[in-house]
């Protein structure tokens, strides 16, 4: 599942996600749209926050899709 989909399914804003992950809303926006790939420690935090619903492969796939646009 894409991080964007996970957030939307829960009605979670980027500001709320940033607070949960102790980062900035801008960083979350970049992950949300696949514009940037998170570092390994952030990938692990996202995996934990989403109870494994968003994994490294999902984040990489979102990044690759964004590069095609």
C-alpha positions as semicolon CSV with decimal commas, in nm:
position;residue;x (nm);y (nm);z (nm)
1;X;0,000;0,000;0,000
2;X;0,126;0,349;-0,082
3;X;0,187;0,582;0,211
4;X;-0,051;0,832;0,049
5;X;-0,328;0,570;0,039
6;X;-0,264;0,470;0,399
7;X;-0,291;0,832;0,514
8;X;-0,603;0,898;0,307
9;X;-0,772;0,580;0,434
10;X;-0,729;0,708;0,789
11;X;-0,808;1,073;0,721
12;X;-0,462;1,164;0,844
13;X;-0,328;1,505;0,743
14;X;0,032;1,562;0,649
15;X;0,080;1,774;0,960
16;X;-0,054;1,491;1,177
17;X;0,168;1,236;1,004
18;X;0,467;1,466;1,046
19;X;0,396;1,490;1,418
20;X;0,369;1,113;1,452
21;X;0,694;1,061;1,262
22;X;0,874;1,357;1,422
23;X;0,951;1,527;1,094
24;X;0,821;1,822;0,892
25;X;0,500;1,843;0,689
26;X;0,715;1,921;0,384
27;X;0,899;1,592;0,425
28;X;0,568;1,407;0,453
29;X;0,442;1,583;0,139
30;X;0,748;1,460;-0,049
31;X;0,684;1,102;0,065
32;X;0,309;1,140;0,002
33;X;0,368;1,220;-0,365
34;X;0,672;0,994;-0,403
35;X;0,901;1,286;-0,477
36;X;1,164;1,171;-0,227
37;X;1,255;0,837;-0,077
38;X;1,287;0,822;0,300
39;X;1,614;0,720;0,464
40;X;1,627;0,371;0,610
41;X;1,547;0,488;0,965
42;X;1,239;0,677;0,844
43;X;1,133;0,381;0,632
44;X;1,143;0,169;0,947
45;X;0,937;0,430;1,136
46;X;0,676;0,436;0,858
47;X;0,664;0,056;0,858
48;X;0,608;0,056;1,235
49;X;0,350;0,338;1,228
50;X;0,149;0,162;0,956
51;X;0,172;-0,180;1,124
52;X;0,355;-0,312;0,819
53;X;0,099;-0,191;0,566
54;X;0,354;0,042;0,402
55;X;0,693;-0,116;0,345
56;X;1,016;-0,015;0,172
57;X;0,897;-0,164;-0,158
58;X;0,583;0,053;-0,147
59;X;0,785;0,367;-0,084
60;X;1,025;0,278;-0,367
61;X;0,738;0,206;-0,607
62;X;0,580;0,545;-0,528
63;X;0,914;0,712;-0,594
64;X;0,953;0,533;-0,928
65;X;0,598;0,621;-1,033
66;X;0,658;0,987;-0,953
67;X;0,970;0,984;-1,173
68;X;0,761;0,874;-1,473
69;X;0,532;1,177;-1,450
